[in-house]
Amino acid sequence: MAGEVSIDIGAVARVARLIGPVIKDMDLDDFTDPRYYPPPGDDPESAARYFYFMVAIDHRTSRHGPFEGHVDGEFYHGADLLYRLGKKAYVEDPDFFSPERMVRIMPEDIAEWLRADGAMIWDPEVRAALLRDAAEKLIKYYGGRVTNLIEASGNRLKRDLSPTGFIQRLRPILPYSDPVEKKAHLLAKFLSRRGILQHRDPWNEEVPVDNHLTRIALRTGIVQLHGELKQKVARGDEVSDEEDIKIRQAVKQAYKLMARAANARPYILDDYLWTHGRKTCTHGKPKCHKCPLRKACKAHKTNQYTEEHAWWGYYY
């Protein structure tokens, strides 16, 4: 694996020069959209539990077919549908996201909950297991309260001398065990933006690396693959767990450098990148004519549009 993944510092700098002004003018998402999230005035523990359990199952929603459908007459797709159904459950059953309920949730409960217009989430067994583990450990270590976990972290994402920061405390919890820490940083981003987690170490922020951010990194050329791994990804072959981690670790490091160069916090950079990957630099045929990064994009220059690597798991 050595030498099969590299970061192009020059490409990072070129993209950073273009992305900085875009992020500066971007409206910040406060994660209060009533379709997807709890209202701002709700009890902090109730809201924190919602985000804790929803992020635990926030990984790829579509595999064998699209996860999309109508809820209350409005059409939703992918993650939007996942969080719309989550918010609906939050409103209709105030105890739904209690750890006492989640510790008993079964695949058939997931299948009944996460469906619309006949489309159902593709891995109910996995998501049920993730929710049960998240609930069990929240009860065991933090008295069933997410706010206790936050308090125990001392409002730090990470600590150098002991593994007691918020991100570090999430590691033993199955859905948050990703070595690249995608779900952990996504949860921290949600909670910090809502004012529930007020972390004092913004320098420890990292982008939550998923398939969208990886696709952008490979296409812009800030991360480059070499040798057999490059061929494997080009063929669409599924990569190993080790290869997935190696690719996404490089992506995370490249965006950390980009955030510094663009004078932007990683969680805000992630807001832009995630939306950009879903709406502009899309899987298949990207909308390059709408892309403010195209002048620095390797794929646009070469007309070779790399896709993200194929890997199926519960990390992202």
C-alpha positions in Angstrom: 0.0 0.0 0.0 2.9 2.3 0.5 3.1 5.0 -2.1 -0.3 4.2 -3.6 -2.0 7.4 -2.3 -0.5 10.8 -2.2 -1.4 14.5 -1.6 -0.6 17.1 -4.3 0.2 20.2 -2.2 0.2 22.4 -5.3 -3.3 21.3 -6.2 -4.5 21.9 -2.7 -3.2 25.5 -2.9 -4.9 26.1 -6.3 -8.3 24.8 -5.2 -8.0 26.7 -1.9 -7.6 30.0 -3.7 -10.9 29.4 -5.5 -12.8 27.9 -2.7 -11.9 30.5 0.0 -14.1 33.3 -1.4 -17.0 30.9 -2.0 -17.0 29.8 1.6 -16.6 33.3 2.9 -19.9 34.3 1.1 -21.8 31.1 2.0 -24.7 31.1 4.3 -24.0 29.0 7.4 -26.4 26.1 8.0 -27.6 26.2 11.6 -29.3 22.8 11.3 -32.7 24.0 12.4 -34.7 23.2 9.2 -38.0 21.9 10.7 -38.2 19.2 8.0 -35.0 17.5 9.3 -34.0 18.7 12.8 -35.4 19.4 16.2 -36.5 23.0 16.8 -33.9 25.4 18.4 -35.8 25.7 21.6 -36.1 22.0 22.4 -34.5 20.5 25.5 -30.8 20.1 24.7 -30.7 16.5 25.8 -33.6 15.5 23.5 -32.0 17.3 20.6 -28.6 15.8 21.3 -30.1 12.3 21.5 -31.7 12.9 18.1 -28.4 13.8 16.5 -26.5 11.1 18.3 -28.7 8.3 17.1 -29.4 9.7 13.6 -25.7 10.2 12.8 -25.1 6.7 14.1 -27.0 5.4 11.0 -26.1 8.2 8.6 -24.2 6.2 6.0 -24.9 5.4 2.4 -28.7 5.1 2.0 -28.7 3.6 -1.6 -27.1 0.5 -2.9 -29.5 -1.8 -4.7 -31.8 1.1 -5.7 -32.5 4.7 -4.8 -33.7 5.5 -1.3 -36.4 8.1 -2.1 -40.0 8.8 -1.7 -42.7 11.1 -0.5 -43.3 12.2 3.1 -46.4 14.3 3.8 -46.7 15.0 0.1 -43.1 16.2 -0.4 -40.4 14.2 -2.3 -37.1 13.4 -0.6 -34.0 11.5 -1.6 -31.0 9.9 0.2 -29.9 11.6 3.4 -32.7 14.1 3.1 -35.3 11.3 3.3 -33.3 9.6 6.2 -33.4 12.8 8.3 -37.0 13.6 7.3 -38.2 10.2 8.6 -36.0 10.8 11.7 -37.7 14.1 12.4 -41.1 12.7 11.8 -40.4 10.0 14.4 -39.0 12.6 16.8 -42.3 14.6 16.6 -44.7 11.8 16.6 -43.1 9.8 19.5 -41.2 11.9 22.0 -39.6 8.7 23.5 -38.5 7.2 20.2 -34.9 8.4 20.5 -34.5 7.5 24.2 -31.6 5.1 24.8 -34.1 2.7 26.5 -36.0 2.4 23.3 -33.0 2.3 21.0 -31.3 -0.5 23.0 -34.2 -2.7 22.0 -34.6 -1.7 18.4 -34.7 -4.6 15.8 -34.3 -4.8 12.1 -38.0 -5.0 11.5 -38.5 -1.7 13.4 -35.9 -0.1 11.1 -37.6 -1.6 8.0 -41.0 -0.1 9.2 -39.5 3.3 10.1 -37.1 4.0 7.2 -39.3 3.5 4.2 -41.3 5.7 1.8 -43.3 4.9 -1.3 -42.1 1.3 -1.1 -38.4 2.2 -1.0 -36.7 0.9 2.2 -33.3 1.4 3.6 -31.0 -1.3 2.3 -29.3 -2.6 5.5 -31.8 -2.6 8.4 -29.9 -5.3 10.3 -26.7 -3.2 10.3 -28.5 0.0 11.3 -30.4 -1.7 14.1 -27.1 -3.2 15.5 -25.5 0.3 15.4 -28.4 1.9 17.3 -28.4 -0.8 19.9 -24.7 -0.5 20.5 -24.9 3.3 20.6 -27.7 3.1 23.2 -26.1 0.4 25.3 -22.8 2.3 25.7 -24.5 5.6 26.3 -26.4 4.0 29.1 -23.4 2.1 30.5 -20.8 5.0 30.4 -22.9 8.2 30.5 -26.1 7.4 32.3 -28.0 7.5 29.0 -27.4 11.1 28.5 -25.4 12.7 25.5 -25.0 15.8 27.6 -23.1 13.8 30.2 -20.7 12.6 27.4 -20.2 16.2 26.3 -19.6 17.3 29.9 -17.1 14.5 30.4 -15.1 15.7 27.4 -14.6 19.1 28.9 -15.8 20.7 25.7 -12.8 19.5 23.8 -12.8 17.5 20.6 -9.5 15.8 21.5 -7.0 15.9 24.3 -3.3 15.3 23.8 -2.4 13.8 27.2 -5.5 11.5 27.6 -8.1 10.1 25.2 -11.0 12.0 26.9 -12.1 14.5 24.3 -15.5 14.2 22.6 -14.2 12.5 19.4 -12.0 10.2 21.5 -14.9 9.2 23.8 -17.0 8.2 20.8 -14.4 5.7 19.5 -15.5 2.6 21.6 -19.1 3.1 20.3 -19.6 0.9 17.2 -21.1 3.4 14.8 -18.4 5.9 15.7 -15.5 3.5 15.5 -14.3 4.6 12.0 -10.5 5.3 12.2 -11.1 8.3 9.8 -13.8 9.6 12.3 -16.4 10.6 9.7 -19.5 10.1 11.9 -17.8 11.4 15.0 -16.9 14.7 13.4 -20.3 15.0 11.7 -22.0 14.6 15.1 -19.6 17.2 16.6 -20.4 19.5 13.7 -24.2 19.2 14.3 -23.9 19.6 18.1 -21.5 22.5 17.9 -23.6 24.4 15.3 -26.6 23.9 17.6 -24.7 25.2 20.6 -25.0 22.0 22.5 -21.3 21.1 22.2 -19.2 24.3 22.6 -15.8 22.9 21.9 -12.8 25.1 22.7 -10.3 23.5 20.3 -11.4 24.4 16.7 -7.9 23.4 15.5 -9.0 19.8 16.1 -11.9 20.0 13.7 -11.7 17.7 10.6 -14.0 17.3 7.7 -16.2 14.2 8.0 -14.9 12.3 5.0 -17.6 10.5 3.0 -18.0 9.4 -0.7 -18.8 13.0 -1.8 -15.7 14.5 -0.3 -13.6 11.7 -1.6 -14.9 12.1 -5.2 -14.2 15.8 -5.2 -10.7 15.2 -3.8 -9.9 12.6 -6.5 -11.3 14.7 -9.3 -9.6 18.0 -8.4 -6.4 16.1 -8.0 -5.6 17.1 -4.4 -5.4 13.4 -3.7 -3.9 11.0 -6.3 -3.9 7.2 -6.5 -1.1 5.2 -8.0 -0.3 1.7 -9.2 -2.7 -1.1 -8.7 -4.9 0.8 -6.4 -5.5 3.4 -9.1 -6.5 0.7 -11.6 -8.7 -1.0 -9.0 -10.7 2.2 -8.4 -10.8 2.9 -12.1 -12.4 -0.5 -12.8 -14.9 0.0 -10.0 -13.6 -2.9 -8.0 -14.5 -2.8 -4.3 -11.4 -1.9 -2.2 -10.4 -3.5 1.0 -11.0 -1.9 4.5 -7.3 -1.0 4.7 -7.4 0.7 1.2 -10.5 2.6 2.1 -9.0 4.0 5.3 -5.8 4.9 3.5 -7.6 6.8 0.8 -9.9 8.7 3.2 -7.1 9.5 5.6 -5.3 11.2 2.7 -8.5 13.0 1.8 -8.9 14.2 5.4 -5.3 15.5 5.5 -5.6 17.2 2.2 -8.8 19.1 3.3 -7.1 20.0 6.6 -4.4 21.7 4.5 -7.0 23.3 2.3 -8.9 24.7 5.2 -5.8 26.4 6.5 -4.9 27.8 3.1 -8.4 29.1 2.6 -8.6 30.4 6.1 -11.7 28.4 6.8 -12.7 26.1 9.6 -13.0 22.4 8.5 -16.6 22.1 9.6 -17.6 25.0 7.4 -15.5 23.7 4.5 -17.4 20.5 4.9 -20.7 22.3 4.5 -19.7 23.5 1.1 -18.0 20.3 -0.1 -20.9 18.0 0.9 -23.5 20.2 -0.9 -21.1 20.6 -3.9 -20.7 16.8 -4.2 -24.4 16.2 -4.1 -25.5 18.9 -6.5 -22.6 19.8 -8.8 -19.6 17.4 -8.7 -22.0 14.5 -8.8 -21.5 10.8 -9.4 -21.6 10.0 -13.1 -21.8 13.3 -15.0 -20.8 16.4 -13.0 -22.2 19.8 -13.8 -18.8 21.5 -14.5 -20.4 24.6 -16.0 -21.7 25.4 -12.5 -18.5 24.6 -10.7 -16.4 27.5 -9.3 -13.5 25.1 -8.9 -13.2 24.0 -12.5 -10.2 26.2 -13.4 -8.2 24.2 -10.8 -9.8 20.8 -11.4 -7.7 18.1 -12.9 -10.7 16.1 -14.1 -12.1 19.2 -15.9 -8.8 19.7 -17.6 -8.3 16.1 -18.7 -11.9 15.2 -19.2 -11.4 12.1 -17.0 -13.9 12.1 -14.2 -12.7 9.7 -11.5 -15.4 8.3 -9.3 -15.0 7.6 -5.6 -13.8 4.1 -4.7 -16.3 1.4 -4.1 -16.6 0.3 -0.5 -19.7 -0.7 1.5 -19.8 -0.5 5.2 -21.2 1.6 8.0 -18.5 4.2 8.4 -20.0 6.7 5.9 
